[in-house]
């Protein structure tokens, strides 16, 4: 089995974070949602373990890549709200000895130290067990063109642009609609816009999207210009 490698793991911004322990990376990720380097560093540190678990359960490499990406998307959202203290206490209680006669904890123990690797393995197992993978022929996602950290932050950026810009971008990139068709749809929805204005609206949307992306993500993934943004969106939308 060949585990994929990711160029972002060799980027100086990400490599500089490898000396930080897991708990510190997680705290920085939660504290600074407008920076993408901390989640990217967590991804680079643990992507081999997650991919190995998934590859053994998927029937094909294409489905494995798809499940790998959607699993990291789930991890991204779960990490945002993960309470380290509650997790440590729960882990400690699960490991505490129980006195069989009275059902009480036999000894007072300090909360177990946070273990991100075990947490990630647990979340990955949940994703594997609940995955409903599409057939191989219907998967058009490329792991190399849109790695999970980029996908997560593109989704975050899409939620920050105006509804009209977001809808126009998705119609152009997901459904590959022509500008006249996009204009006709928007007009039917009550928007006063001509087909000749769709190009301008798209350009403004791509610019707003690029601005909404964290600066470090743009640097790590060399996101510059409308073309690179639109290509990445096309890949991430293949995940649904």
C-alpha positions in Angstrom: 0.0 0.0 0.0 1.4 3.4 -1.0 0.6 6.3 1.4 0.2 9.6 -0.4 2.6 12.4 0.3 1.6 16.0 0.4 3.9 18.9 -0.7 2.4 21.2 1.9 4.1 19.2 4.6 7.4 20.4 3.3 6.4 24.1 3.2 8.5 26.2 5.7 5.3 27.5 7.4 4.2 24.0 8.2 7.6 22.6 9.0 8.2 25.3 11.6 5.3 23.9 13.6 6.5 20.3 13.7 8.2 20.9 17.0 5.0 21.9 18.7 3.2 19.2 20.7 -0.3 18.1 19.7 -2.2 19.9 22.4 -0.5 23.2 21.6 -1.3 22.9 17.9 -4.9 22.2 18.7 -5.2 25.2 21.0 -3.7 27.4 18.4 -6.0 26.0 15.8 -9.0 26.7 18.0 -7.8 30.1 19.0 -6.9 31.4 15.6 -9.6 30.3 13.1 -8.4 32.7 10.5 -5.1 30.9 10.2 -4.8 27.5 8.4 -1.3 26.5 9.2 -2.2 24.8 12.5 -4.8 22.4 11.1 -2.5 21.8 8.1 0.3 20.8 10.5 -2.0 18.4 12.4 -3.0 17.0 9.0 0.6 16.5 7.9 1.5 14.8 11.2 -1.4 12.3 11.2 -2.4 11.8 7.6 -0.3 8.6 7.2 -2.1 7.0 10.2 -5.6 8.0 9.0 -4.9 7.0 5.4 -3.6 3.6 6.5 -6.7 2.9 8.5 -9.0 4.0 5.6 -7.1 2.2 2.8 -7.5 -1.1 4.6 -11.3 -0.7 4.7 -11.9 0.8 1.2 -12.4 -1.4 -1.8 -10.4 0.8 -4.2 -7.8 3.6 -4.0 -10.3 6.1 -5.5 -12.8 5.4 -2.7 -10.0 5.5 -0.2 -9.0 9.0 -1.3 -12.6 10.1 -1.2 -13.2 8.8 2.3 -9.9 10.2 3.4 -10.9 13.7 2.4 -14.4 13.5 3.9 -12.9 12.1 7.1 -10.5 15.0 7.4 -13.4 17.4 6.8 -15.2 15.7 9.7 -12.1 16.0 11.8 -11.8 19.7 11.0 -15.2 20.5 12.3 -15.0 18.2 15.3 -11.6 19.7 16.4 -13.2 23.2 16.4 -15.4 22.3 19.3 -13.2 19.7 21.1 -12.9 20.4 24.8 -9.5 19.1 25.9 -10.5 19.0 29.6 -13.7 17.0 29.0 -11.8 14.6 26.7 -9.0 14.1 29.3 -11.5 13.5 32.1 -13.5 11.0 30.1 -10.4 9.2 29.1 -9.3 9.1 32.7 -12.6 7.8 34.0 -12.6 5.1 31.3 -9.2 4.0 32.5 -9.9 4.2 36.3 -10.1 1.0 38.3 -13.5 0.2 39.7 -14.1 -1.4 43.1 -16.5 -4.3 42.3 -18.0 -4.4 45.8 -19.4 -0.8 45.9 -19.0 0.4 42.4 -16.8 3.3 43.4 -13.6 4.4 41.8 -10.8 2.6 43.7 -8.3 5.5 43.6 -8.3 9.1 42.7 -6.4 9.7 39.5 -5.4 12.8 37.6 -7.0 13.3 34.2 -5.2 11.4 31.5 -3.0 13.5 29.2 -4.6 14.5 26.0 -3.8 12.0 23.2 -4.7 13.4 19.8 -3.6 10.2 18.0 -6.1 8.1 19.9 -8.8 10.6 19.3 -8.1 10.7 15.6 -8.1 6.9 15.4 -11.5 6.8 17.1 -13.0 9.5 14.8 -11.6 7.7 11.7 -13.2 4.5 12.8 -16.5 6.2 13.2 -16.2 7.7 9.7 -15.3 4.3 8.2 -18.2 2.5 9.9 -20.8 5.1 8.8 -19.4 5.8 5.3 -21.7 5.5 2.3 -19.2 5.6 -0.5 -20.4 6.3 -4.0 -19.4 3.9 -6.8 -15.9 4.5 -8.2 -17.1 5.7 -11.6 -19.0 8.6 -10.0 -16.1 9.9 -8.0 -14.3 12.8 -9.7 -12.2 14.0 -6.8 -8.4 14.3 -7.0 -6.5 14.2 -3.7 -3.5 15.8 -5.2 -5.4 18.7 -6.7 -7.5 19.5 -3.6 -6.0 18.1 -0.4 -8.2 18.1 2.7 -6.9 21.3 4.4 -7.4 23.3 1.2 -10.9 21.9 0.9 -11.8 22.8 4.4 -10.6 26.4 4.2 -12.2 26.8 0.7 -15.5 25.8 2.2 -15.0 28.3 5.1 -14.2 31.0 2.6 -17.3 30.2 0.5 -19.4 30.8 3.5 -17.9 34.3 3.8 -18.7 35.6 0.3 -22.1 37.1 -0.6 -24.9 34.6 -1.3 -25.1 35.7 -4.9 -21.4 35.3 -5.5 -21.4 31.9 -3.8 -24.3 30.7 -5.9 -22.8 32.0 -9.1 -19.4 30.4 -8.4 -21.0 27.0 -7.6 -23.2 27.1 -10.7 -20.1 27.8 -12.8 -17.8 25.3 -11.1 -20.1 22.5 -9.9 -22.7 22.4 -12.7 -20.6 24.0 -15.4 -23.4 26.2 -16.5 -22.9 28.8 -19.2 -23.1 32.5 -18.4 -26.6 32.9 -20.1 -28.0 30.0 -18.1 -26.6 31.4 -14.9 -28.2 34.7 -15.7 -31.5 33.1 -16.5 -31.5 31.3 -13.2 -30.7 34.4 -11.2 -33.3 36.4 -13.1 -35.9 33.7 -12.2 -34.8 34.2 -8.6 -35.5 37.9 -8.8 -32.0 39.2 -9.5 -31.7 42.0 -12.0 -28.7 40.9 -13.9 -27.8 40.3 -17.6 -25.8 37.4 -19.0 -23.1 40.0 -19.9 -22.6 40.8 -16.2 -22.1 37.2 -15.1 -18.4 37.3 -16.1 -17.9 40.4 -13.9 -19.9 38.8 -11.0 -17.7 35.7 -11.2 -14.5 37.6 -11.3 -15.6 39.6 -8.2 -16.7 36.4 -6.5 -13.3 34.7 -7.1 -11.5 37.8 -5.8 -13.7 37.9 -2.7 -13.1 34.1 -2.2 -9.4 34.5 -2.5 -9.4 37.4 0.0 -11.5 35.3 2.4 -9.0 32.4 2.4 -6.5 32.6 5.2 -3.3 34.3 4.1 -1.1 31.4 5.2 -3.3 28.9 3.2 -2.9 31.0 0.1 0.9 30.9 0.6 1.1 27.2 1.5 -1.0 26.2 -1.6 0.3 29.0 -3.8 -3.2 30.3 -4.4 -2.8 33.3 -6.6 -5.2 34.5 -9.3 -8.7 33.4 -10.4 -7.5 30.3 -12.2 -6.0 28.6 -9.2 -9.0 29.4 -7.0 -11.5 28.2 -9.6 -9.6 25.0 -10.2 -9.5 24.2 -6.5 -13.2 24.8 -6.2 -13.9 22.5 -9.0 -12.0 19.7 -7.2 -13.5 20.3 -3.8 -17.1 20.4 -5.2 -16.5 16.9 -6.6 -16.7 15.8 -3.0 -20.3 17.1 -2.7 
